[in-house]
């Protein structure tokens, strides 16, 4: 009898991965995990959140910390949710793309299955112009490697609920409805196909 192969899912990103601002403390990762567990029993989720880091530091951290959560003989999956730290750091889009490309190539070379969740819109319109460019660059890097990419920027940039929650918060973070939108995007943009299972919710 073949022993059951464990599934470890490491989700690395900024403060949104930790669900900051969500009164239910689930964030989008918790909501995705709730929908995943019924069809992938025993899946273990690990969140690696660090606010404000640029893509170079993000890549270094992922490759240092993710392996600590993986099993040598398990199904090891890495979800990357790079934030907008490169904008504050003044990193060019070309360099951001290269940093993500190198990270994905390292993950693939180690046998990790990767999934990328793109950056989300901010309150500031000037920032959003740069986030849109960053989102486009990240998307091209992932899709060129046939890695699933969730574009969170385009559907949320003018979404009334997302913008309302950001505008109403002192910290510029989404609340429960905003995180619900993020989880819906992830779940409906290739999540279950990536895991090789079918969604139990019809």
N, C-alpha and C positions, 0 to 999 in steps of 0.2 A: 504494500500500500504506500503510495507516494505521500509524504508528509505535506501538510498545508503550508503553502508559501506565504509568509507574512507580507503585508503591504505597509510601507512607511512613507508618509507624505509630509515632506518638509516644505513649509510655506515661508519664504523669506521676503521681507520687504520693509516698508517704513511703518509709521504709527498706525496706518489704516489696517495693517495686518493684525495689529493687537486690538483693534476695535475701539480705539479711543473715541469718546463721545457717544457711544452707544449705551443707553440706559440699561439694556439687557445684558451688556457685556459679552455679546456674541460676536459682533462685527460680521464681516462677510465670511470669514473663514469658519466661524462657528456655525453659521447658517448652512454653509456648503457641507460641513461635516455631518450635520443633522440629516441632510438629504442623502448623504453618501453611505452612512453606516448600515441602513437596512439592506442595501444591495452589495455591500462590500464589508461583510462582517469581520470585525477584528482590525480594520484599517486604523492605523495610528497616525494622528495628525500632530505635527510639531510646528509651532510658530517661532520664527526668528525675526523679531522686529527691532529696528533701530531707526529713530527719526533723523532726517536731515542729511544722511550720508550721501556722498556722490557715488557714481557708478563704479569707480575704481575701488573704493573702500567696500562697496557692496559686494563686488566680485570676490575680493580677498576674504571677506567674512563668510560668504556662502561656502567657498571651497574649504575653509577651515572648520566651520561649525556643522554643516550638513552631514558629513560622513560620521560624525559622532552619534547621529540619530539613526543611521542606517544599519541594516543587517547584511553581513557578507553574502548570505544565501537568500536574501529576501528580494521582493519587488520594490526597488527604491525609486521614488518619484520626487522630483524637485519642482516646486512651483515658485517661479520668480515674479515678484511684483515690485519692480524698481520704481521708486518714487520720482520726485522732481528735484532732488538734491543737486543735480548737475546745473540747474538754472541758477541757484544761489551761488554755486561755486564758480560760475562763469565757464563751465566746460562746454566746448563746442559740440554740436550735434554729431559731427564726424567722430570725435573722440568717444562720445557716449555710445554710439553705434559699435565702435570697435571694442569697448569694454564689455558690452553685452555679448557681442559675438565671441570674444575670447572665453567668457564665462560659460556660454552655451557649449562651445567646443570642448571645454574641459569636462563639463557635466556628461556630455555624450561619450567622450573617450573613457570615462569611468563606468559607463553602463547605466547611468541614471536616465530615466525618462523625464523629459522637461515639458513644462507648460508655462506660458508667460501671460501675466495680467498687466496690462498697460497702465500708465499714470492717469489720474482723474483730474477733471477740471477744478480750477481754483475760483475764488471770488473775483480776483483781479483780472481784467480783460487783457492787460499787457502780458501778464504771466501766461494767460491762456494761449496767446499767440505762440509763445515759445513752447508751451506744453504740447500744443498741437503738432509742432515740428518734431519734438522729441518722440511723441507717440508714433508718428509716421515712420521715423527712423527705426525705432524698436520693432515695429510691425514688420518692416522689410527684412530686418535681421533674422527674426524668428521664422517667418514664412519661407525665407530662402533655404532654411534648414528643415523645412516641413514640420516645424514645431507649432502646436496650436497657440494662437495669440488672441487674447480678448481685448478688443478696443473698447475701453471704458470712456475715453474722452469724447468721441463723436456723439454717442447717444445721450450723454449726460450734460454736454456743454450748454444746451438750451433747454434742458429738462426742468420743468417748473418745480417739481418736488426737490430735486437736488439743489437747485439754486436757492430755493426758499430756505432749506435747512442750513446751507452755508451762510446765507445772509443773516439768519437769526442767531447764529452762534458767535460767541466772542472769540472762539479759537479757530474759526474757519473749518471746523470738522463736521462731517455729516452726523445725523442722528439715526434713529432706528429705521426710518423709511429709506434714508439714503443708503444705509448698509444693506437693506433689503433689495434695493435696486442693483447694487454691486453684485450681491450673491446671485440674483436672477441672471445677470449678464454672464457670470462665470458658468453657472449651471446650464445655460442654454447656448453656449458658444463652444461646444465640444468637450465638456468636462467628462461626461459619462462615456463617450466614445474613446476618449483618451485612456480612461481606466479599464475599458473593455467590458463594461457592464451596462445594463439598461436601467433607466430611471424607474423607480417603483411608483412614482406619482404620474398618473396619466392626465 
